[in-house]
Each structure stands twice: as structure tokens, then as C-alpha cells.
Amino acid sequence: MPVLVKNKKIVKTTLLKKTNIFDIFNKHINKNKIQDQYSKEMMEKTYEKYKNRNIIDFFKLFLSDKMFENTCELFYLSYRDIMDDLNIKSMFGWTYFLHI
């Protein structure tokens, strides 16, 4: 199976609660001392809200225009570990940006 097809299948079929994404987020929040931006309560509330969604739906919302200014730093710090955790080798074809 081509890598891009495999990656798409992973993010479309895997539920957020079946991943370590929030553990990875919390690791980077603590490592980079950015708890003032991402409180434990906020992260738990976000997890509870989205845990039953697939990964791609979660990231569409997490990196949406409404949330991007608050979430882009955390995503930047975490994306490589998330890719490793999901066994995704490439993000070719994925684009996240904020309209200015």
C-alpha cells in the first residue's frame, strides 16, 4: 500500500482516544514550560470533547481558523512525535495555514 494511502487510512480510521496525542501534547507543554497557554484543565476538556472523533477530524478542528493562533505552537512542537506515534512517515499533501 502506498505511504500516502496508508497515512490517510490511519488518520481517517483511528479514534483520538486510541492514540497518545494528548500525552505527547502534555509532554511538550511541560518540556517547553508553556502551561500558562495550555492549562491541564483546558487540555482535559479538549480531549473529552474530541476523544471519539477520528484524528483528521480532530486536527481539522484543533487547527481551524478559530483555534489556530492558540494551537499552532503546540502542534509545531508535537507533530514529529505524533507522526512517530501513529507510524506516519510523511505529511506530504497536508497543509495547515491561517488566513490573514
GUSE-355834 format. One line per field, with one value per atom (N, C-alpha, C): residue in one letter; atom name; x, y, z; residue number from 1. Coordinates in Angstrom, 2 decimals, always signed. Each point is the difference from the previous one (the first is absolute). Layout:
r a ...
a CA ...
c1 X ...
c2 Y ...
c3 Z ...
k NUM ...
// end
This chain:
r m m m p p p v v v l l l v v v k k k n n n k k k k k k i i i v v v k k k t t t t t t l l l l l l k k k k k k t t t n n n i i i f f f d d d i i i f f f n n n k k k h h h i i i n n n k k k n n n k k k i i i q q q d d d q q q y y y s s s k k k e e e m m m m m m e e e k k k t t t y y y e e e k k k y y y k k k n n n r r r n n n i i i i i i d d d f f f f f f k k k l l l f f f l l l s s s d d d k k k m m m f f f e e e n n n t t t c c c e e e l l l f f f y y y l l l s s s y y y r r r d d d i i i m m m d d d d d d l l l n n n i i i k k k s s s m m m f f f g g g w w w t t t y y y f f f l l l h h h i i i
a N CA C N CA C N CA C N CA C N CA C N CA C N CA C N CA C N CA C N CA C N CA C N CA C N CA C N CA C N CA C N CA C N CA C N CA C N CA C N CA C N CA C N CA C N CA C N CA C N CA C N CA C N CA C N CA C N CA C N CA C N CA C N CA C N CA C N CA C N CA C N CA C N CA C N CA C N CA C N CA C N CA C N CA C N CA C N CA C N CA C N CA C N CA C N CA C N CA C N CA C N CA C N CA C N CA C N CA C N CA C N CA C N CA C N CA C N CA C N CA C N CA C N CA C N CA C N CA C N CA C N CA C N CA C N CA C N CA C N CA C N CA C N CA C N CA C N CA C N CA C N CA C N CA C N CA C N CA C N CA C N CA C N CA C N CA C N CA C N CA C N CA C N CA C N CA C N CA C N CA C N CA C N CA C N CA C N CA C N CA C N CA C N CA C N CA C N CA C N CA C
c1 +0.86 -0.86 +0.91 -0.23 +0.81 -0.09 +1.09 +0.10 -1.13 -0.28 -1.05 -1.36 -0.31 -1.27 -0.04 +1.11 +0.09 -0.20 +0.66 -0.12 -1.44 -0.64 -1.39 -0.92 +0.25 -0.82 +0.18 +1.22 +0.26 -0.77 +0.11 -0.62 -1.52 -0.53 -1.45 -0.68 +0.73 -0.65 +0.35 +1.06 +0.44 -0.67 -0.62 -0.62 +1.07 -0.21 +0.94 +0.31 -1.01 +0.20 +0.88 +0.24 +0.86 +1.45 +0.32 +1.34 +0.62 +1.24 +0.71 +0.15 -0.82 +0.15 -0.04 -0.93 -0.07 +1.13 +0.50 +1.20 +1.19 +0.09 +1.07 -0.16 -1.20 -0.24 +0.45 -0.42 +0.34 +1.51 +0.67 +1.46 +0.65 -0.47 +0.59 -0.41 -1.17 -0.42 +0.93 +0.28 +0.88 +1.46 +0.47 +1.38 +0.31 -0.94 +0.21 -0.55 -0.50 -0.51 -1.02 -1.01 -1.05 -1.35 +0.02 -1.23 -0.93 +0.55 -0.85 -0.90 +0.44 -0.80 -0.92 +0.42 -0.73 -0.17 -1.00 -0.21 -0.42 +0.26 -0.39 -1.51 -0.75 -1.46 -0.48 +0.62 -0.38 +0.28 +1.15 +0.36 -0.92 -0.36 -0.93 -1.38 -0.44 -1.30 +0.00 +1.08 +0.12 +0.01 +0.75 +0.05 -1.39 -0.70 -1.33 -0.96 +0.14 -0.88 +0.24 +1.26 +0.36 +0.46 +0.04 +0.59 -0.67 -1.26 -0.70 -0.02 +0.80 +0.13 +1.27 +0.02 +1.23 +1.06 +1.22 +1.13 -0.13 -0.36 -0.07 -1.09 -1.14 -1.06 +0.46 +0.71 +0.52 +0.94 +0.96 +0.96 -0.63 -1.03 -0.71 -0.59 -0.51 -0.56 +1.10 +0.97 +1.09 +0.81 +0.15 +0.78 -0.88 -1.25 -0.92 +0.32 -0.60 +0.22 -0.27 -1.06 -0.37 +1.06 +0.66 +0.92 +1.47 +0.31 +1.36 +1.00 -0.35 +0.94 +0.39 -0.89 +0.27 +0.60 -0.13 +0.41 +1.18 +0.36 +1.05 +1.35 +0.33 +1.27 +0.07 -1.05 -0.03 +0.09 -0.69 +0.08 +1.43 +0.61 +1.37 +0.97 -0.15 +0.89 -0.22 -1.18 -0.40 -0.11 -0.07 -0.40 +0.93 +1.30 +0.91 -0.25 -0.20 -0.30 -1.34 -0.97 -1.31 +0.14 +0.76 +0.23 +0.65 +1.00 +0.65 -0.99 -0.80 -0.97 -1.02 -0.41 -0.99 +0.63 +1.34 +0.75 -0.27 -0.06 -0.15 +1.37 +0.41 +1.34 +0.10 -1.10 +0.03 -1.29 +0.12 -1.20 -0.22 +0.59 -0.16 -1.48 -0.39 -1.39 -0.84 +0.58 -0.73 +0.42 -0.95 +0.31 -0.85 +0.64 -0.70 +0.48 -0.93 +0.37 -1.11 +0.35 -0.96 -0.22 -1.24 -0.31 +0.23 +0.69 +0.27 -0.87
c2 -1.18 +1.18 +1.24 +0.95 +1.23 +0.75 +0.68 +0.70 +1.00 +0.80 +1.03 -0.62 -1.10 -0.70 -0.56 -0.58 -0.55 +1.10 +1.13 +1.13 +0.49 +0.15 +0.46 -0.98 -1.28 -1.00 +0.11 +0.19 +0.12 +1.17 +1.17 +1.19 +0.02 -0.73 -0.05 -1.07 -1.03 -1.11 -0.10 +0.65 -0.11 +1.07 -0.42 +0.96 +0.64 +1.24 +0.75 -0.73 -0.59 -0.68 -1.24 -0.49 -1.16 +0.40 +1.28 +0.51 +0.58 +0.42 +0.67 +1.49 +0.54 +1.40 +0.95 -0.20 +0.94 -0.21 -1.21 -0.22 +0.73 -0.04 +0.70 +1.51 +0.51 +1.43 +0.38 -0.78 +0.32 -0.06 -0.94 -0.08 +1.28 +0.51 +1.20 +1.26 +0.00 +1.13 +0.12 -1.12 +0.01 +0.27 -0.64 +0.16 +1.44 +0.67 +1.36 +1.07 -0.47 +0.90 +1.00 -0.54 +0.85 -0.32 -0.38 -0.31 +1.20 +1.21 +1.18 +0.11 -0.53 +0.02 -1.21 -1.13 -1.26 -0.64 +0.40 -0.54 -1.46 -0.71 -1.41 -0.14 +0.90 -0.04 +0.22 +0.93 +0.27 -1.22 -0.63 -1.16 -1.18 -0.20 -1.08 +0.24 +1.24 +0.35 -0.23 +0.40 -0.21 -1.49 -0.77 -1.44 -0.63 +0.33 -0.57 +0.36 +1.19 +0.46 -0.76 -0.33 -0.55 -1.46 -0.65 -1.34 -1.04 +0.18 -0.98 +0.39 +0.95 +0.38 -0.62 -0.13 -0.51 +1.10 -0.39 +0.92 +1.19 -0.25 +1.09 +1.00 -0.48 +0.92 +0.84 -0.65 +0.74 +1.11 -0.33 +1.02 +1.08 -0.32 +1.03 +1.03 -0.45 +0.91 +0.65 -0.77 +0.50 +1.07 -0.12 +0.96 +0.90 +0.13 +0.83 +1.48 +0.84 +1.44 +0.53 -0.52 +0.48 -0.31 -1.12 -0.46 +0.13 +0.26 -0.10 +0.85 +1.23 +0.87 -0.60 -0.77 -0.60 -1.39 -0.66 -1.40 -0.26 +0.94 -0.27 -0.28 +0.71 -0.23 -1.43 -0.43 -1.34 -1.06 +0.21 -0.95 -0.04 +1.17 +0.07 -0.77 +0.16 -0.68 -1.50 -0.45 -1.39 -0.85 +0.58 -0.78 -1.16 +0.15 -1.11 -1.20 +0.27 -1.10 -0.65 +0.82 -0.54 -0.90 +0.46 -0.82 -1.33 +0.04 -1.24 -0.91 +0.58 -0.78 -0.69 +0.69 -0.54 -0.83 -0.04 -0.70 +0.61 +1.31 +0.75 +0.50 -0.30 +0.33 +1.34 +0.51 +1.22 +0.78 +1.31 +0.84 +0.65 -0.59 +0.51 +0.12 +1.16 +0.22 +0.60 +0.15 +0.61 +1.45 +0.90 +1.41 +0.61 +0.75 +0.74 +1.44 +0.93 +1.40 +0.85 +1.22 +0.96 +1.09 +0.24 +1.09 +1.33 +0.90 +1.31 +1.05
c3 +0.00 +0.00 +0.00 -0.92 -0.02 +1.33 +0.34 +1.28 +0.19 -1.01 +0.12 +0.29 -0.66 +0.22 +1.42 +0.44 +1.36 +1.03 -0.20 +0.93 +0.08 -1.15 -0.02 +0.72 -0.18 +0.68 +1.52 +0.45 +1.43 +0.59 -0.61 +0.60 -0.17 -0.96 -0.19 +0.84 +0.39 +0.69 +1.49 +0.42 +1.39 +0.85 +1.08 +0.93 +0.86 +0.34 +0.82 +1.31 +0.61 +1.29 -0.12 -1.20 -0.21 -0.27 +0.20 -0.27 +1.26 -0.12 +1.09 -0.27 -0.87 -0.42 +1.20 +0.91 +1.12 +1.01 +0.11 +0.82 -0.61 -1.32 -0.71 +0.19 -0.15 +0.25 +1.41 +0.98 +1.38 +0.24 -0.63 +0.11 -0.50 -1.14 -0.57 +0.75 +0.56 +0.83 +1.20 +0.65 +1.17 -0.40 -1.04 -0.44 -0.38 -0.66 -0.47 +0.94 +1.15 +1.06 -0.55 -0.68 -0.57 +0.64 +1.27 +0.72 +0.11 -0.05 +0.06 -1.23 -1.13 -1.22 -0.12 +0.57 -0.15 +1.38 +0.70 +1.35 -0.07 +1.06 +0.09 -0.16 +0.62 -0.09 -1.44 -0.69 -1.39 -0.87 +0.21 -0.80 +0.29 +1.25 +0.35 -0.60 +0.05 -0.57 -1.53 -0.65 -1.44 -0.34 +0.78 -0.24 +0.15 +1.06 +0.23 -1.14 -0.51 -1.07 -1.31 -0.29 -1.31 +0.02 +1.13 +0.09 -0.89 -0.34 -0.83 -1.48 -0.37 -1.42 -0.56 -1.33 -0.60 +0.00 -0.25 +0.11 -0.96 -1.22 -0.98 +0.37 +0.48 +0.43 +1.20 +0.93 +1.14 -0.46 -0.87 -0.43 -0.86 -0.75 -0.75 +0.95 +1.13 +0.99 +0.84 +0.42 +0.85 -0.71 -1.31 -0.77 -0.87 +0.35 -0.76 +0.21 -0.82 +0.10 +1.40 +0.64 +1.33 +1.05 -0.13 +1.04 -0.38 -1.25 -0.51 +0.77 +0.32 +0.72 +1.34 +0.61 +1.30 -0.09 -1.12 -0.08 -0.93 -0.85 -0.98 +0.67 +1.07 +0.68 +0.55 +0.65 +0.57 -1.08 -1.10 -1.11 -0.55 -0.18 -0.51 +0.91 +1.29 +0.94 +0.04 -0.36 +0.21 -1.25 -1.17 -1.18 -0.32 +0.20 -0.32 +0.90 +1.29 +0.94 -0.32 -0.41 -0.38 -1.23 -0.97 -1.20 +0.37 +0.87 +0.44 +0.71 +0.88 +0.76 -0.92 -1.04 -0.94 -1.11 +0.00 -1.04 -1.38 -0.02 -1.25 -0.40 -1.21 -0.45 -0.72 -0.48 -0.78 +0.19 -0.05 +0.03 -1.37 -1.03 -1.35 -0.34 -0.49 -0.37 +1.10 +1.22 +1.11 +0.09 +0.15 +0.13 +1.09 +0.89 +1.03 -0.08 -0.08 -0.08 +0.57 +0.32 +0.52 -1.04 -0.37 -0.92 +0.72 -0.63 +0.62 -0.65
k 1 1 1 2 2 2 3 3 3 4 4 4 5 5 5 6 6 6 7 7 7 8 8 8 9 9 9 10 10 10 11 11 11 12 12 12 13 13 13 14 14 14 15 15 15 16 16 16 17 17 17 18 18 18 19 19 19 20 20 20 21 21 21 22 22 22 23 23 23 24 24 24 25 25 25 26 26 26 27 27 27 28 28 28 29 29 29 30 30 30 31 31 31 32 32 32 33 33 33 34 34 34 35 35 35 36 36 36 37 37 37 38 38 38 39 39 39 40 40 40 41 41 41 42 42 42 43 43 43 44 44 44 45 45 45 46 46 46 47 47 47 48 48 48 49 49 49 50 50 50 51 51 51 52 52 52 53 53 53 54 54 54 55 55 55 56 56 56 57 57 57 58 58 58 59 59 59 60 60 60 61 61 61 62 62 62 63 63 63 64 64 64 65 65 65 66 66 66 67 67 67 68 68 68 69 69 69 70 70 70 71 71 71 72 72 72 73 73 73 74 74 74 75 75 75 76 76 76 77 77 77 78 78 78 79 79 79 80 80 80 81 81 81 82 82 82 83 83 83 84 84 84 85 85 85 86 86 86 87 87 87 88 88 88 89 89 89 90 90 90 91 91 91 92 92 92 93 93 93 94 94 94 95 95 95 96 96 96 97 97 97 98 98 98 99 99 99 100 100 100
// end
